[in-house]
Structures are given as structure tokens and as C-alpha cells.
Amino acid sequence: MSMPDRDRDPTASTAQFQAFADRSEDTERRRSRGGTLTFVVVLAVVVVAAAIAWLLLG
């Protein structure tokens, strides 16, 4: 029978999990912002292309 490890810090795993959770939230925010930026860029390209087509064909 072995004795429990007295040097083990029970809060270390909690701190590691908290750091992981914080990092996951930051990643989600970046993904969300990246998706929004992509949508805005595509929308701007469509609007500019429609304006050029309207001017050339109008």
C-alpha cells in the first residue's frame, strides 16, 4: 500500500483547467470575429461588383 503524495497541489489541476477554458473562449471569440469579417468583405465585393455592372450596363 502506498502513501498519498503530499507534494501534490490539488489546485494545480483546477488552475490548468481554468487556463484551458479561458484559452478556448478566446479562440471562439477570434473565430466569431473572423467569420463576421469574411461576411463583411464578401458583401462589400458583391455590392461593388453590382455597382460596376449597373454603371456599365445602365
C-alpha positions in Angstrom: 0.0 0.0 0.0 1.5 3.4 -1.0 1.1 6.6 0.8 -0.6 9.6 -0.9 1.7 12.1 -2.5 1.9 15.0 0.0 3.7 17.3 -2.5 0.8 17.3 -5.0 -1.1 20.6 -5.2 -4.8 19.9 -5.7 -5.4 23.4 -7.0 -2.9 22.9 -9.9 -5.3 20.9 -12.0 -8.0 23.5 -11.3 -5.7 26.3 -12.5 -4.7 24.3 -15.6 -8.4 23.7 -16.4 -9.2 27.4 -15.9 -6.3 28.4 -18.3 -7.6 25.9 -20.8 -11.2 27.2 -20.5 -10.0 30.8 -20.9 -8.0 29.9 -24.0 -11.0 28.1 -25.5 -13.2 31.2 -25.0 -10.5 33.4 -26.7 -10.4 31.0 -29.6 -14.2 31.1 -30.0 -14.1 35.0 -30.0 -11.5 35.0 -32.7 -13.4 32.5 -34.9 -16.6 34.6 -34.5 -14.8 37.8 -35.4 -13.1 36.1 -38.4 -16.5 34.9 -39.7 -18.0 38.3 -39.4 -15.1 39.9 -41.2 -15.3 37.4 -44.0 -19.1 38.1 -44.4 -18.5 41.9 -44.5 -15.7 41.5 -47.1 -17.8 39.2 -49.3 -20.8 41.6 -49.0 -18.6 44.6 -50.0 -17.3 42.8 -53.0 -20.8 41.9 -54.2 -22.0 45.5 -53.7 -19.0 46.9 -55.6 -19.5 44.3 -58.4 -23.2 45.2 -58.6 -22.4 48.9 -58.8 -19.9 48.4 -61.6 -22.3 46.2 -63.5 -25.1 48.8 -63.1 -22.8 51.6 -64.3 -21.6 49.6 -67.3 -25.0 48.2 -68.4 -27.1 51.2 -67.3 
